[in-house]
Amino acid sequence: MKISGLQKLTLLDFPGKVACTVFTPGCNLRCPFCHNASLVFSCADEIGEERVLAFLNKRVGILDGMCVTGGEPLLQKDIAAFLRKVKALGYQIKLDTNGTFPDRLQPLLEEQLVDYVAMDIKAAPDNYNNATGVVTDMEKIRRSVELLKTSGVAHEFRTTTVKGIHTAADFTAIAQWLQGEENYYIQQYKIADDMIGAPFESFTKEELDAFAETVKQTVKNVGVRGE
């Protein structure tokens, strides 16, 4: 599997776990507020899975798990084979995904190759193309949501909020879409050095809290990150 980066320690990316994070190259979306442009447009295998596996072998008993993020990890056709090797070392695995590859997500869930999944909900369904920067197959997004809902695998949904793309109406629609779900997080947009598009504006704390209150009507645990 192609791997472009390795963060050797994170206490934040995998809830409740001491973990490392691997970054895969490439993404099929072009979200204008993305802060990982160099990964999105790359196809380089700069680290290599053997190096990562050697690192993980040395950290057995020290790290609890590994996060796989991108880019979009499910672009990697051989991700399942890599995750099996990581599982064989005794690690728990968290996957970040944009939800556009349900046919690749489903076998990972069924084989129990992932222990936690964080899926981006980019916007309300009728606003998705504005948020992703491309024409998005919403049937695939909806299928990924349903797969997670019924998987029995711990998961969360999350939305990075951006002025000029999102409005209060997005969160009314998202609340209806995710009705009955356990975990949803609203993430504050922040300007970074590696952006795809020109900088946007962030919502205020009060605005983010108002969006969260809307979703709390139908989702059990709703949080705001990055305030």
N, C-alpha and C positions, 0 to 999 in steps of 0.2 A: 504494500500500500504506500502511496506517495505521502510523505510527511515533510512539511516545510518548516516546522518549528517545534521546539520543546521547552515548556516552562517547567522547571524541575520541582517546584513546590507551589501549591495554592491552598489556602485555607478558606477560600470563598466560592470557588467555582462548583464544587461538589458538596451539597448541603450535608453537614455533619461529618465530613471525611477530610482526612489529610491526603492530598492527591497531587498528581502532576497533570499537566495539560499538553496534549499534542494538537498541532494545527495542520489541517490538510489544505492543499492548494485548490483554487478554483471554486467558482460559484455560478449557478445558472441564473441568479437574480442580479439586479443592478440597483439595489436600494440607494437612492441618492444621498441618504444620511449615513451610509455604511462607513465605519472607521477602520476597515481592514482592506483597503483598496489593493494593496500590494499582494494580498492573498487571493482576492477575487480574480485578478487578472493573471495570476501565475499558474503554471503547470509544473513547476520545478519540484523535484524530490531532493531537498537540500539536506535532510537529516537521514532518511532511510529507516525502515522499520527494524532492521537488525541492530542498529545503534540504540533505538528506543527500547527494544527487548533486552539488550544487554544492560541498559540503565535500570530497567524495571527489575531484572534479576538481582541486581546488587541492592535494590531497595526493598526487597521482600522483608516484611516485618516492620518496616519503617513507614512506608506509605500504605494507605488503605485502598486507594483507587486511582483511576486514570480518567480524565475528561478528554473527549474527542470533539473538537470544534473546527471551525473553518473561517472563511469559506463554507462550503457545504460538504460535510463528510460523506454523505450518501452518494455523491458523485463517484466515489471510489468503489469500483466494481468488486474489488477483493477485500472490502472492509470486514466481511464476516470471517474470513480466514485469519486476518490479523487479530480480531477480537478473540477468537478461539485461543490463540497463542497467549494473549494477555490473561484470559480467564484461567488457562492452565497454570499460571503462576500464582493464582489465588487472589487476583485483584477484582474489585468491583469496578464497574464501568458506567460512566455517565456520557450520554450522547446529546449534542446540540444539533438541531436540524430545523430547516425551514419548512418541512412538511411536503415538499414537492415530489418525493419519491416513496410513496406508500408501498410499492411493490418491493422495495429494498428494506424498508422499515419493518414490514410484517415478519419476514423470516428471522430478523434479529430479535424481535419480541418473542416469537414462538420458540426459538432455540434458547431463550433466556441468556442471550449474550450481552444484554444491557440491563443495568439495575436501576437506572434513573434516566429519564429523557426530558430535555427542555426543548419545547417546540415554540418557535416564533409564530405569533399571530400578528401579521404585519399591519392589519387594519380591518375595518368592517369589510364584509365580502364585496360590496359595491364600490369600495375605495381601494381595493387591493393593488390594482395596476399602478396607481399613483405612488403607492408605498414601495412597490418592488421594482419599478422602473422598466418592467417588461409586461407583456400580456401573460397573465398567470392562469393556469388551469385550476379553477376553483374546485372542481370535482376531486382532484388529487389532494388538495389541501383538506377538504372536508373528510375525505377517506382517512387521511392520517390522523385527524382529530378523533374520529370514531375508533380507529385502531387503538389509540392510546386510552380512550375512555373505557374500552372493554378488555384491555390487555392484562390487568392485574399488576402491571409494572408501575412503580412510583414515577410520577411525572409532574411537570408544570407547564403551563402556557404563559407566554410573556409578550408584551408589546413595548417597543421603544417609541416614545411619544415625541412628535416633532411638530412645531408650529408651522403652518403652511401645508401640512399633509393631513394631520388628524384634527378632528373636531369632537365636541361632546357627543355628536351623533354616532361616531365610531364606537364609543364605549357603551352606548345603549344597545347597539347591534351586537357587540361582542358579548354583553351580558346575556342576551337572548341565546346566542350561539353556544355559549359554554355553560348554560344552565345546568346546575347539579354537579359541576366539577368541584374538585377539592382546592386546587392551587392555581392562582393567576397573579402575575406581577406586572405592574406598570413601571417601566424603566425610563428615567429621565435622559433625554438626548444631551450629549456633551460634545463640544467641538474637539476634534483630535487632529493630529498631524497627517494622518493617512486616510483622508476622506475621498470618496468617489466624486461627490458634487460640491458645490459651493456651500459654505456654512449656513445652517438654518438657525432658528431661535429655539430656545427651550421654554417649556411651560413653567409657570411659577409653582411653588409648593402648594399653594392654595388650589390652583387649577388641577394639579395631579391628584390631590386629595379628593377633589370633587369627582373626578373620573373614577377613582377607586370606590367611592361611595355608591356610584351607579352600579358598578359590577358586583359589589357586595350584596346586592339584592338577590342575586341568583347563584353566586359562587361562594363557597364556604370560607376559604382563606384568600384574602386579597391584600397584597402588599405593594408599597412604593419603594423603588430602589434608586439610589443616586441623588436624593434630595440634598 
